[in-house]
Amino acid sequence: MNRPLGTPIREPFSYRTDPEVPRFRDDRAIIIFDGHCGLCSGLVRFILRQDRKDRFRLLPAQTPLGHPLYVHYGLNPREYETNILIEEGVVWFKSEGSIRLAERLGFPWSLIAALRLLPVPMRDGLYGILARNRLRWFGTRQACFLPDVRYADRFLK
């Protein structure tokens, strides 16, 4: 796809017509994350603790569903440069996806929305620095993140 990363596809649920993307439950917002990244796995644990209303489903990018979704959105499915937030069928990347995620977690996390005062290139530039260095700074996991059995219904496969 020839659009800048971080620009949402405005056609909601576009993945439903992509024959490469398996059908899945999309009745809640979905966060696709790098299951081998220490920072991303920490974010997932944080979401599981803070998302008391079960607003999000979680999906490691390295799964048979995560991989084709990365491809569908024109992202490199091996260089996970951004988490993906799919909300009501619309996709969000980088800083905007992170801000939207924080807003949905409620107060005090919703205060992160103040970052929208920064220009998008600056926000996404800072996000990019973190994304490029996350494995070095936060380490990697030998195996993809696996949820505790009590959270199994929160994960897509």
DSSP file (Angstrom, degrees, kcal/mol; ACC not computed):
  #  RESIDUE AA STRUCTURE BP1 BP2  ACC     N-H-->O    O-->H-N    N-H-->O    O-->H-N    TCO  KAPPA ALPHA  PHI   PSI    X-CA   Y-CA   Z-CA
    1    1 A M              0   0    0      0, 0.0     2,-0.9     0, 0.0    72,-0.0   0.000 360.0 360.0 360.0 140.8    0.0    0.0    0.0
    2    2 A N        +     0   0    0      2,-0.0    72,-0.0     0, 0.0     0, 0.0  -0.596 360.0 104.5-104.8  71.7    1.3    3.4   -0.9
    3    3 A R  S    S-     0   0    0     -2,-0.9     3,-0.1    71,-0.1     2,-0.0  -0.980  77.3 -89.8-142.6 152.7    0.4    5.5    2.1
    4    4 A P    >   -     0   0    0      0, 0.0     3,-2.0     0, 0.0     2,-0.1  -0.359  49.3-102.0 -64.4 140.6    2.4    6.9    5.0
    5    5 A L  T 3  S+     0   0    0      1,-0.3    69,-0.0    69,-0.1    70,-0.0  -0.389 110.8  36.1 -58.6 135.4    2.7    4.6    8.0
    6    6 A G  T 3  S+     0   0    0      1,-0.3    87,-0.3    -3,-0.1    -1,-0.3   0.245  84.6 117.1 100.7 -12.3    0.4    5.9   10.7
    7    7 A T    <   -     0   0    0     -3,-2.0    -1,-0.3    85,-0.1    84,-0.1  -0.806  66.4-129.4 -88.3 116.3   -2.3    7.0    8.2
    8    8 A P        -     0   0    0      0, 0.0     2,-0.5     0, 0.0    84,-0.1  -0.336  13.8-116.7 -67.9 144.2   -5.3    4.9    9.1
    9    9 A I        -     0   0    0      1,-0.1    82,-0.6    82,-0.1     5,-0.1  -0.708  25.4-152.7 -72.5 125.0   -7.1    3.1    6.3
   10   10 A R  S    S+     0   0    0     -2,-0.5    -1,-0.1    80,-0.1    80,-0.1   0.617  70.6  92.4 -83.6 -12.4  -10.5    4.8    6.4
   11   11 A E  S >  S-     0   0    0     78,-0.0     3,-1.3     2,-0.0    -2,-0.1  -0.712  80.5-134.5 -82.3 102.7  -12.5    1.8    5.1
   12   12 A P  T 3  S+     0   0    0      0, 0.0    78,-0.2     0, 0.0    77,-0.2  -0.244  82.2   9.9 -57.2 142.9  -13.5    0.1    8.3
   13   13 A F  T >  S+     0   0    0     76,-1.3     3,-1.9     1,-0.1     4,-0.4   0.748  75.6 153.4  62.1  28.7  -13.1   -3.7    8.4
   14   14 A S  G X   +     0   0    0     -3,-1.3     3,-1.3    75,-0.6     4,-0.2   0.796  65.2  67.0 -57.8 -28.3  -11.1   -3.7    5.1
   15   15 A Y  G >  S+     0   0    0      1,-0.3     3,-1.3    74,-0.2    -1,-0.3   0.731  83.8  73.8 -66.3 -20.6   -9.4   -6.9    6.2
   16   16 A R  G <  S+     0   0    0     -3,-1.9    -1,-0.3     1,-0.3    -2,-0.2   0.774  98.8  45.3 -65.3 -24.8  -12.7   -8.8    6.0
   17   17 A T  G <  S+     0   0    0     -3,-1.3    -1,-0.3    -4,-0.4    -2,-0.2   0.410  88.6 101.2 -98.3   2.2  -12.4   -8.7    2.2
   18   18 A D    X   -     0   0    0     -3,-1.3     3,-1.6    -4,-0.2    54,-0.0  -0.784  61.5-155.3 -88.2 114.2   -8.8   -9.8    2.1
   19   19 A P  T 3  S+     0   0    0      0, 0.0    -1,-0.1     0, 0.0    -4,-0.0   0.692  91.5  61.1 -64.6 -16.4   -8.6  -13.5    1.3
   20   20 A E  T 3  S+     0   0    0     48,-0.1    49,-0.1     2,-0.1    51,-0.1   0.660  89.6  79.5 -82.5 -16.2   -5.2  -13.7    3.0
   21   21 A V  S <  S-     0   0    0     -3,-1.6    44,-0.1    -6,-0.3     3,-0.1  -0.829  81.3-133.0 -97.4 117.1   -6.6  -12.7    6.4
   22   22 A P        -     0   0    0      0, 0.0     2,-0.1     0, 0.0    -2,-0.1  -0.271  32.0 -96.6 -61.6 152.5   -8.4  -15.5    8.3
   23   23 A R        +     0   0    0     -7,-0.0     2,-0.3     3,-0.0    -7,-0.0  -0.437  54.6 167.7 -68.1 145.5  -11.7  -14.6    9.8
   24   24 A F        -     0   0    0     -2,-0.1     2,-0.6    -3,-0.1   132,-0.0  -0.972  43.8 -81.0-154.8 165.3  -11.6  -13.7   13.5
   25   25 A R        +     0   0    0     -2,-0.3     3,-0.2     1,-0.1    -2,-0.0  -0.606  44.6 167.4 -73.8 117.2  -13.6  -12.1   16.3
   26   26 A D        +     0   0    0     -2,-0.6    62,-0.1     1,-0.1    -1,-0.1  -0.124  36.7 116.5-123.9  36.8  -13.5   -8.4   15.8
   27   27 A D  S    S+     0   0    0      2,-0.1     2,-0.3    61,-0.1    -1,-0.1   0.532  79.6  38.1 -82.2  -6.6  -16.2   -7.3   18.2
   28   28 A R  S    S-     0   0    0     -3,-0.2    28,-0.2    58,-0.0    27,-0.1  -0.889 103.8 -78.4-133.5 166.0  -13.7   -5.5   20.4
   29   29 A A  E     -a   56   0A   0     26,-1.2    28,-2.8    -2,-0.3     2,-0.4  -0.346  48.0-145.4 -62.3 148.3  -10.6   -3.4   19.7
   30   30 A I  E     -aB  57  86A   0     56,-2.6    56,-2.8    26,-0.2     2,-0.5  -0.964  10.5-160.2-124.4 134.2   -7.5   -5.5   18.9
   31   31 A I  E     -aB  58  85A   0     26,-2.6    28,-2.3    -2,-0.4     2,-0.5  -0.968   7.1-161.7-113.5 120.5   -3.9   -4.8   19.7
   32   32 A I  E     +aB  59  84A   0     52,-2.8    52,-2.2    -2,-0.5     2,-0.3  -0.901  21.5 171.9-102.3 127.2   -1.3   -6.6   17.6
   33   33 A F  E     -a   60   0A   0     26,-2.0    28,-3.5    -2,-0.5     2,-0.9  -0.882  43.0 -94.9-135.5 160.8    2.1   -6.6   19.2
   34   34 A D    >   -     0   0    0     -2,-0.3     3,-1.3    26,-0.2     7,-0.2  -0.693  32.5-160.4 -77.6 108.0    5.6   -8.2   18.8
   35   35 A G  T 3  S+     0   0    0     -2,-0.9   110,-1.4     1,-0.3    -1,-0.2   0.582  87.3  53.8 -70.3  -9.9    5.4  -11.2   21.0
   36   36 A H  T 3  S+     0   0    0    108,-0.2   105,-3.2   104,-0.1     2,-0.4   0.529  86.7  98.8 -98.0  -8.4    9.2  -11.5   21.2
   37   37 A C  B <>  -E  140   0B   0     -3,-1.3     4,-2.5   103,-0.2   103,-0.2  -0.661  63.7-149.7 -86.4 129.2    9.7   -8.0   22.4
   38   38 A G  H  > S+     0   0    0    101,-2.6     4,-1.9    -2,-0.4    -1,-0.1   0.898  99.4  48.2 -62.5 -41.7   10.3   -7.4   26.1
   39   39 A L  H  > S+     0   0    0    100,-0.4     4,-2.2    95,-0.2    -1,-0.2   0.933 113.1  47.4 -64.7 -46.0    8.7   -4.0   26.0
   40   40 A C  H  > S+     0   0    0      1,-0.2     4,-2.2     2,-0.2    -2,-0.2   0.896 111.3  50.6 -64.3 -40.5    5.7   -5.1   24.0
   41   41 A S  H  X S+     0   0    0     -4,-2.5     4,-2.1     1,-0.2    -1,-0.2   0.873 109.7  51.4 -65.4 -36.0    5.1   -8.1   26.3
   42   42 A G  H  X S+     0   0    0     -4,-1.9     4,-2.3     2,-0.2    -2,-0.2   0.888 107.5  53.0 -65.1 -38.9    5.3   -5.7   29.3
   43   43 A L  H  X S+     0   0    0     -4,-2.2     4,-2.8     2,-0.2    -2,-0.2   0.905 107.6  51.7 -61.4 -41.3    2.7   -3.5   27.6
   44   44 A V  H  X S+     0   0    0     -4,-2.2     4,-2.6     2,-0.2    -2,-0.2   0.927 109.4  48.6 -63.0 -44.8    0.4   -6.6   27.2
   45   45 A R  H  X S+     0   0    0     -4,-2.1     4,-1.7     1,-0.2    -1,-0.2   0.905 111.7  50.9 -60.7 -40.1    0.8   -7.4   30.9
   46   46 A F  H  X S+     0   0    0     -4,-2.3     4,-2.5     2,-0.2     5,-0.2   0.931 110.1  48.9 -62.0 -46.5    0.0   -3.8   31.7
   47   47 A I  H  X S+     0   0    0     -4,-2.8     4,-2.9     1,-0.2    -2,-0.2   0.909 107.9  54.4 -61.2 -42.8   -3.1   -3.8   29.5
   48   48 A L  H  < S+     0   0    0     -4,-2.6    -1,-0.2     1,-0.2    -2,-0.2   0.869 113.8  42.4 -60.9 -35.3   -4.3   -7.0   31.2
   49   49 A R  H  < S+     0   0    0     -4,-1.7    -2,-0.2    -5,-0.2    -1,-0.2   0.885 122.9  36.3 -75.6 -38.8   -4.1   -5.4   34.6
   50   50 A Q  H  < S+     0   0    0     -4,-2.5     2,-2.0     1,-0.2     3,-0.2   0.726  95.6  80.8 -91.5 -24.0   -5.6   -2.0   33.6
   51   51 A D    ><  +     0   0    0     -4,-2.9     3,-1.6    -5,-0.2    -1,-0.2  -0.494  49.8 160.0 -86.0  71.7   -8.2   -3.0   31.1
   52   52 A R  T 3  S+     0   0    0     -2,-2.0    -1,-0.2     1,-0.3    -2,-0.1   0.670  70.8  55.3 -70.7 -16.9  -10.8   -4.0   33.7
   53   53 A K  T 3  S-     0   0    0     -3,-0.2    -1,-0.3    52,-0.0    -2,-0.1   0.301 107.3-123.9 -97.9   9.1  -13.7   -3.7   31.2
   54   54 A D    <   +     0   0    0     -3,-1.6    -2,-0.1     1,-0.1    -6,-0.0   0.897  55.9 153.3  51.4  48.0  -12.0   -6.1   28.7
   55   55 A R        +     0   0    0     49,-0.1   -26,-1.2   -27,-0.1     2,-0.4   0.742  52.7  61.3 -75.4 -23.9  -12.1   -3.6   25.9
   56   56 A F  E     -a   29   0A   0    -28,-0.2     2,-0.4    -5,-0.1   -26,-0.2  -0.832  58.4-159.4-115.3 143.1   -9.1   -5.1   24.1
   57   57 A R  E     -a   30   0A   0    -28,-2.8   -26,-2.6    -2,-0.4     2,-0.3  -0.876  25.0-141.2-104.6 150.3   -8.3   -8.4   22.5
   58   58 A L  E     -ac  31 155A   0     96,-2.8    98,-3.0    -2,-0.4   -26,-0.2  -0.874  18.6-177.9-118.9 146.2   -4.6   -9.1   22.1
   59   59 A L  E     -a   32   0A   0    -28,-2.3   -26,-2.0    -2,-0.3     2,-0.1  -0.922  23.5-133.4-147.8 115.1   -2.7  -10.7   19.2
   60   60 A P  E >   -a   33   0A   0      0, 0.0     3,-1.3     0, 0.0     6,-0.4  -0.464  20.4-133.0 -64.5 139.6    1.0  -11.5   18.8
   61   61 A A  T 3  S+     0   0    0    -28,-3.5     9,-0.2     1,-0.3   -27,-0.1   0.742 100.7  68.4 -64.7 -23.0    2.2  -10.5   15.4
   62   62 A Q  T 3  S+     0   0    0    -29,-0.3    -1,-0.3     4,-0.2    82,-0.1   0.254  82.1  99.9 -83.9  14.2    3.9  -13.8   15.0
   63   63 A T  S <> S-     0   0    0     -3,-1.3     4,-2.4     1,-0.1    94,-0.1  -0.501  90.8-102.7 -96.7 166.7    0.7  -15.8   14.7
   64   64 A P  T  4 S+     0   0    0      0, 0.0    -1,-0.1     0, 0.0    -3,-0.1   0.654 125.7  38.7 -62.4 -14.2   -1.1  -17.1   11.7
   65   65 A L  T  > S+     0   0    0     92,-0.3     4,-1.4    -5,-0.2     5,-0.1   0.784 113.1  53.0 -99.6 -40.6   -3.5  -14.1   12.1
   66   66 A G  H  > S+     0   0    0     -6,-0.4     4,-2.1     1,-0.2     5,-0.2   0.911 105.2  55.8 -62.4 -43.3   -1.1  -11.4   13.1
   67   67 A H  H  X S+     0   0    0     -4,-2.4     4,-2.1     1,-0.2    -1,-0.2   0.947 108.5  44.5 -57.6 -54.9    1.2  -12.0   10.1
   68   68 A P  H  > S+     0   0    0      0, 0.0     4,-2.8     0, 0.0    -1,-0.2   0.807 110.5  56.3 -65.4 -25.6   -1.4  -11.5    7.4
   69   69 A L  H  X S+     0   0    0     -4,-1.4     4,-1.9     2,-0.2    -2,-0.2   0.910 106.3  49.9 -69.4 -39.6   -2.8   -8.4    9.2
   70   70 A Y  H  <>S+     0   0    0     -4,-2.1     5,-2.7     2,-0.2    -1,-0.2   0.936 114.1  45.6 -59.3 -45.4    0.7   -6.8    9.1
   71   71 A V  H ><5S+     0   0    0     -4,-2.1     3,-2.2     1,-0.2    -2,-0.2   0.925 108.3  56.7 -63.5 -45.1    0.9   -7.6    5.4
   72   72 A H  H 3<5S+     0   0    0     -4,-2.8    -1,-0.2     1,-0.3    -2,-0.2   0.872 108.0  48.2 -54.7 -39.2   -2.7   -6.4    4.8
   73   73 A Y  T 3<5S-     0   0    0     -4,-1.9    -1,-0.3    -5,-0.1    -2,-0.2   0.263 120.3-107.6 -90.2  13.3   -1.7   -3.0    6.2
   74   74 A G  T < 5S+     0   0    0     -3,-2.2     2,-0.3     1,-0.2    -3,-0.2   0.734  73.9 136.8  74.0  22.7    1.4   -2.7    4.2
   75   75 A L      < -     0   0    0     -5,-2.7    -1,-0.2    -6,-0.2     5,-0.1  -0.699  65.1-102.0-102.1 155.5    3.8   -3.3    7.1
   76   76 A N        -     0   0    0      3,-0.3     3,-0.4    -2,-0.3     5,-0.3  -0.648  27.8-152.2 -73.5 116.5    6.9   -5.5    7.1
   77   77 A P  S    S+     0   0    0      0, 0.0    -1,-0.1     0, 0.0     3,-0.1   0.319  92.6  44.2 -78.8  12.8    5.8   -8.7    8.9
   78   78 A R  S    S+     0   0    0      1,-0.2     2,-0.7   -11,-0.0    -2,-0.0   0.559 108.0  55.3-121.9 -23.0    9.3   -9.3   10.2
   79   79 A E  S    S-     0   0    0     -3,-0.4     2,-2.0     3,-0.0    -3,-0.3  -0.770  75.2-160.1-112.6  82.6   10.4   -5.8   11.3
   80   80 A Y        +     0   0    0     -2,-0.7   -46,-0.1     1,-0.2     3,-0.1  -0.409  23.3 164.1 -71.7  83.9    7.6   -4.9   13.8
   81   81 A E        +     0   0    0     -2,-2.0     2,-0.3    -5,-0.3    -1,-0.2   0.530  63.0  20.4 -82.7  -5.0    8.1   -1.2   13.7
   82   82 A T  S    S-     0   0    0     -3,-0.1     2,-0.2    49,-0.1    -1,-0.1  -0.984  72.1-120.1-157.0 147.0    4.7   -0.4   15.3
   83   83 A N        -     0   0    0     -2,-0.3    11,-0.5   -50,-0.1     2,-0.4  -0.524  36.7-132.8 -73.6 158.8    2.0   -2.0   17.3
   84   84 A I  E     -BD  32  93A   0    -52,-2.2   -52,-2.8    -2,-0.2     2,-0.5  -0.966  15.9-164.4-118.7 133.2   -1.3   -2.0   15.5
   85   85 A L  E     -BD  31  92A   0      7,-2.5     7,-2.6    -2,-0.4     2,-0.6  -0.980   3.3-169.2-113.2 121.9   -4.6   -0.9   17.1
   86   86 A I  E     +BD  30  91A   0    -56,-2.8   -56,-2.6    -2,-0.5     2,-0.5  -0.957  12.3 175.3-110.4 117.1   -7.7   -2.0   15.2
   87   87 A E  E >   - D   0  90A   0      3,-3.0     3,-2.0    -2,-0.6   -58,-0.1  -0.978  69.7 -16.0-129.9 119.3  -10.7   -0.2   16.6
   88   88 A E  T 3  S-     0   0    0     -2,-0.5    -1,-0.1     1,-0.3     3,-0.1   0.862 128.5 -56.2  52.7  37.7  -14.2   -0.5   15.0
   89   89 A G  T 3  S+     0   0    0      1,-0.2   -76,-1.3   -77,-0.2   -75,-0.6   0.296 115.5 114.3  82.5  -9.1  -12.4   -1.9   12.0
   90   90 A V  E <   -D   87   0A   0     -3,-2.0    -3,-3.0   -78,-0.2     2,-0.3  -0.773  60.0-134.9 -97.5 139.6  -10.1    1.1   11.5
   91   91 A V  E     -D   86   0A   0    -82,-0.6     2,-0.4    -2,-0.4    -5,-0.2  -0.716  18.2-171.6 -99.3 143.9   -6.4    0.7   12.0
   92   92 A W  E     -D   85   0A   0     -7,-2.6    -7,-2.5    -2,-0.3     2,-0.2  -0.994   6.2-168.5-133.3 140.0   -4.1    3.0   13.9
   93   93 A F  E >>  -D   84   0A   0     -2,-0.4     4,-2.3   -87,-0.3     3,-0.6  -0.679  44.5 -10.0-119.9 172.3   -0.3    3.0   14.1
   94   94 A K  H 3> S-     0   0    0    -11,-0.5     4,-2.0     1,-0.2     5,-0.2   0.076 122.3  -4.9  44.1-134.3    2.5    4.5   16.1
   95   95 A S  H 3> S+     0   0    0      1,-0.2     4,-2.7     2,-0.2    -1,-0.2   0.865 134.1  53.2 -64.4 -38.0    1.8    7.3   18.5
   96   96 A E  H <> S+     0   0    0     -3,-0.6     4,-2.5     1,-0.2    -1,-0.2   0.911 109.3  49.5 -65.9 -39.9   -1.9    7.7   17.5
   97   97 A G  H  X S+     0   0    0     -4,-2.3     4,-2.1     2,-0.2    -1,-0.2   0.908 112.9  47.7 -62.1 -40.8   -2.5    4.0   18.2
   98   98 A S  H  X S+     0   0    0     -4,-2.0     4,-2.4    -5,-0.2    -2,-0.2   0.897 111.8  49.1 -67.3 -40.7   -0.8    4.3   21.5
   99   99 A I  H  X S+     0   0    0     -4,-2.7     4,-2.5     2,-0.2    -2,-0.2   0.927 111.4  49.3 -65.1 -44.0   -2.7    7.4   22.5
  100  100 A R  H  X S+     0   0    0     -4,-2.5     4,-1.9     2,-0.2    -2,-0.2   0.898 110.2  51.8 -62.5 -39.9   -6.0    5.8   21.6
  101  101 A L  H  X S+     0   0    0     -4,-2.1     4,-0.9    -5,-0.2    -1,-0.2   0.951 110.7  47.6 -59.8 -49.4   -5.1    2.7   23.6
  102  102 A A  H >< S+     0   0    0     -4,-2.4     3,-0.7     1,-0.2     4,-0.5   0.891 108.4  55.0 -61.4 -40.4   -4.3    4.8   26.7
  103  103 A E  H >< S+     0   0    0     -4,-2.5     3,-1.3     1,-0.2    -1,-0.2   0.902 105.0  53.5 -59.4 -40.5   -7.5    6.8   26.3
  104  104 A R  H 3< S+     0   0    0     -4,-1.9    -1,-0.2     1,-0.3    -2,-0.2   0.710  99.1  63.5 -69.8 -19.7   -9.6    3.6   26.4
  105  105 A L  T << S-     0   0    0     -4,-0.9    -1,-0.3    -3,-0.7   -53,-0.2   0.620 103.3-140.1 -79.4 -11.7   -7.9    2.5   29.6
  106  106 A G    X>  +     0   0    0     -3,-1.3     4,-1.5    -4,-0.5     3,-0.7  -0.207  46.6  20.0  84.4-176.3   -9.4    5.5   31.4
  107  107 A F  T 34 S+     0   0    0      1,-0.3    -4,-0.0     2,-0.3    -3,-0.0  -0.435 120.0  15.6 -68.4 137.8   -8.0    7.9   34.0
  108  108 A P  T >4 S+     0   0    0      0, 0.0     3,-1.8     0, 0.0    -1,-0.3  -0.998 128.0  52.1 -89.5  -7.4   -5.1    8.4   34.7
  109  109 A W  G X4 S+     0   0    0     -3,-0.7     3,-1.9     1,-0.3    -2,-0.3   0.791  97.2  69.1 -63.9 -28.0   -3.9    6.8   31.5
  110  110 A S  G >< S+     0   0    0     -4,-1.5     3,-1.9     1,-0.3    -1,-0.3   0.695  80.5  77.3 -65.0 -17.4   -6.2    8.9   29.3
  111  111 A L  G X  S+     0   0    0     -3,-1.8     3,-2.1     1,-0.3    -1,-0.3   0.714  73.7  79.7 -64.1 -18.7   -4.1   11.9   30.3
  112  112 A I  G X  S+     0   0    0     -3,-1.9     3,-2.4     1,-0.3    -1,-0.3   0.728  71.2  81.8 -60.2 -20.3   -1.6   10.7   27.7
  113  113 A A  G X  S+     0   0    0     -3,-1.9     3,-2.2     1,-0.3    -1,-0.3   0.715  70.7  79.3 -58.3 -19.8   -3.9   12.2   25.1
  114  114 A A  G X  S+     0   0    0     -3,-2.1     3,-2.0     1,-0.3    -1,-0.3   0.731  74.3  77.1 -60.6 -20.3   -2.2   15.5   25.9
  115  115 A L  G X  S+     0   0    0     -3,-2.4     3,-1.9     1,-0.3    -1,-0.3   0.704  74.0  78.4 -63.4 -17.3    0.6   14.3   23.7
  116  116 A R  G <  S+     0   0    0     -3,-2.2    -1,-0.3     1,-0.3    -2,-0.2   0.653  75.9  75.0 -66.1 -12.6   -1.6   15.2   20.8
  117  117 A L  G <  S+     0   0    0     -3,-2.0    -1,-0.3    -4,-0.1    -2,-0.2   0.765  84.5  79.9 -68.0 -23.6   -0.5   18.8   21.5
  118  118 A L  S <  S-     0   0    0     -3,-1.9     2,-0.0    -4,-0.2     5,-0.0  -0.565 100.1 -97.9 -79.9 147.5    2.8   17.7   19.8
  119  119 A P    >>  -     0   0    0      0, 0.0     4,-2.5     0, 0.0     3,-0.6  -0.368  32.8-117.7 -62.1 145.0    2.9   17.7   16.0
  120  120 A V  H 3> S+     0   0    0      1,-0.2     4,-3.3     2,-0.2     5,-0.4   0.890 113.2  55.9 -54.7 -44.2    2.4   14.2   14.6
  121  121 A P  H 3> S+     0   0    0      0, 0.0     4,-1.7     0, 0.0    -1,-0.2   0.887 110.6  45.7 -58.5 -35.7    5.9   14.0   13.0
  122  122 A M  H <> S+     0   0    0     -3,-0.6     4,-2.4     2,-0.2    -2,-0.2   0.943 114.6  46.9 -70.1 -47.2    7.5   14.8   16.4
  123  123 A R  H  X S+     0   0    0     -4,-2.5     4,-2.4     1,-0.2    -3,-0.2   0.938 116.4  44.1 -58.0 -48.2    5.3   12.2   18.2
  124  124 A D  H  X S+     0   0    0     -4,-3.3     4,-2.5     1,-0.2    -1,-0.2   0.815 110.0  56.7 -70.6 -29.0    5.9    9.5   15.6
  125  125 A G  H  X S+     0   0    0     -4,-1.7     4,-1.9    -5,-0.4    -1,-0.2   0.926 109.6  44.8 -64.7 -44.2    9.6   10.4   15.5
  126  126 A L  H  X S+     0   0    0     -4,-2.4     4,-2.0     2,-0.2    -2,-0.2   0.906 112.9  51.5 -64.8 -41.7    9.9    9.8   19.3
  127  127 A Y  H  X S+     0   0    0     -4,-2.4     4,-2.9    -5,-0.2    -2,-0.2   0.919 108.4  53.1 -58.8 -43.7    7.8    6.6   18.8
  128  128 A G  H  X S+     0   0    0     -4,-2.5     4,-2.7     2,-0.2    -2,-0.2   0.879 105.4  52.7 -61.7 -40.2   10.2    5.5   16.1
  129  129 A I  H  X S+     0   0    0     -4,-1.9     4,-1.4     2,-0.2    -1,-0.2   0.939 113.2  44.3 -60.8 -46.4   13.3    6.0   18.3
  130  130 A L  H  X S+     0   0    0     -4,-2.0     4,-1.2     1,-0.2    -2,-0.2   0.925 113.8  50.3 -62.9 -44.8   11.7    3.8   21.0
  131  131 A A  H  < S+     0   0    0     -4,-2.9     4,-0.4     1,-0.2     3,-0.3   0.898 110.6  48.8 -62.9 -41.5   10.6    1.2   18.4
  132  132 A R  H  < S+     0   0    0     -4,-2.7    -1,-0.2     1,-0.2     4,-0.2   0.791 121.7  34.5 -68.5 -27.6   14.0    1.0   16.8
  133  133 A N  H  X S+     0   0    0     -4,-1.4     4,-2.9    -3,-0.2     5,-0.3   0.441  87.1 100.9-107.0  -1.5   15.8    0.5   20.1
  134  134 A R  H  X S+     0   0    0     -4,-1.2     4,-2.8    -3,-0.3     5,-0.4   0.844  82.5  49.0 -59.5 -39.2   13.2   -1.5   22.1
  135  135 A L  H  > S+     0   0    0     -4,-0.4     4,-1.4     3,-0.2    -1,-0.2   0.897 115.8  43.6 -69.9 -38.0   14.9   -4.9   21.6
  136  136 A R  H  4 S+     0   0    0     -3,-0.2    -2,-0.2    -4,-0.2    -1,-0.2   0.909 121.9  38.8 -70.5 -42.0   18.2   -3.5   22.7
  137  137 A W  H  < S+     0   0    0     -4,-2.9    -2,-0.2    -7,-0.2    -3,-0.2   0.848 132.5  22.4 -78.3 -35.6   16.8   -1.5   25.6
  138  138 A F  H  < S-     0   0    0     -4,-2.8    -3,-0.2    -5,-0.3    -2,-0.2   0.465 102.8-130.7-115.8  -4.5   14.2   -4.0   26.9
  139  139 A G     <  -     0   0    0     -4,-1.4  -101,-2.6    -5,-0.4  -100,-0.4  -0.041  18.5 -88.2  83.2 174.9   15.4   -7.3   25.6
  140  140 A T  B     -E   37   0B   0   -103,-0.2     2,-0.4  -102,-0.1  -103,-0.2  -0.844  24.6-126.1-123.3 160.6   13.8  -10.1   23.7
  141  141 A R        -     0   0    0   -105,-3.2     4,-0.1    -2,-0.3    -2,-0.0  -0.868  12.0-140.9-104.2 140.2   11.9  -13.2   24.6
  142  142 A Q  S    S+     0   0    0     -2,-0.4     2,-0.3     2,-0.1    -1,-0.1   0.871  90.7  35.0 -67.3 -36.2   13.0  -16.6   23.3
  143  143 A A  S    S-     0   0    0   -108,-0.1     3,-0.1    -3,-0.1    -1,-0.0  -0.856 101.2 -91.7-117.7 153.9    9.4  -17.7   22.8
  144  144 A C        -     0   0    0     -2,-0.3  -108,-0.2     1,-0.1    -2,-0.1  -0.306  59.2 -84.0 -61.2 145.8    6.4  -15.6   21.8
  145  145 A F        -     0   0    0   -110,-1.4    -1,-0.1  -108,-0.1  -110,-0.1  -0.256  47.0-162.6 -53.6 129.2    4.4  -14.1   24.7
  146  146 A L        -     0   0    0     -3,-0.1     2,-0.1  -111,-0.0     3,-0.1  -0.971  14.2-127.8-117.9 131.8    2.0  -16.7   26.1
  147  147 A P        -     0   0    0      0, 0.0     2,-0.1     0, 0.0     5,-0.1  -0.378  26.1-100.4 -77.8 155.1   -0.9  -15.5   28.3
  148  148 A D    >   -     0   0    0      1,-0.1     3,-2.4    -2,-0.1     4,-0.2  -0.457  41.4-111.7 -61.3 144.2   -1.8  -16.8   31.7
  149  149 A V  G >  S+     0   0    0      1,-0.3     3,-1.4     2,-0.2     4,-0.3   0.785 115.7  65.3 -57.0 -29.0   -4.8  -19.3   31.2
  150  150 A R  G 3  S+     0   0    0      1,-0.3    -1,-0.3     2,-0.1     3,-0.2   0.693 106.3  43.8 -68.6 -15.2   -7.1  -16.9   33.1
  151  151 A Y  G X  S+     0   0    0     -3,-2.4     3,-2.4     1,-0.1     4,-0.4   0.273  78.0 112.5-107.5   9.0   -6.6  -14.4   30.2
  152  152 A A  G X  S+     0   0    0     -3,-1.4     3,-1.3     1,-0.3    -1,-0.1   0.831  73.4  57.1 -54.4 -36.7   -6.9  -16.9   27.3
  153  153 A D  G 3  S+     0   0    0     -4,-0.3    -1,-0.3     1,-0.2    -2,-0.1   0.627  98.3  62.9 -71.6 -11.4  -10.2  -15.4   26.1
  154  154 A R  G <  S+     0   0    0     -3,-2.4   -96,-2.8   -97,-0.1     2,-0.4   0.569  94.1  76.6 -86.9  -9.7   -8.5  -12.0   25.7
  155  155 A F  B <   -c   58   0A   0     -3,-1.3     2,-0.3    -4,-0.4   -96,-0.2  -0.828  66.6-148.4-108.5 139.8   -6.1  -13.3   23.1
  156  156 A L              0   0    0    -98,-3.0   -90,-0.1    -2,-0.4   -91,-0.1  -0.679 360.0 360.0 -92.7 157.4   -6.8  -14.0   19.4
  157  157 A K              0   0    0     -2,-0.3   -92,-0.3   -98,-0.1   -91,-0.1   0.379 360.0 360.0-121.8 360.0   -4.8  -16.8   17.8
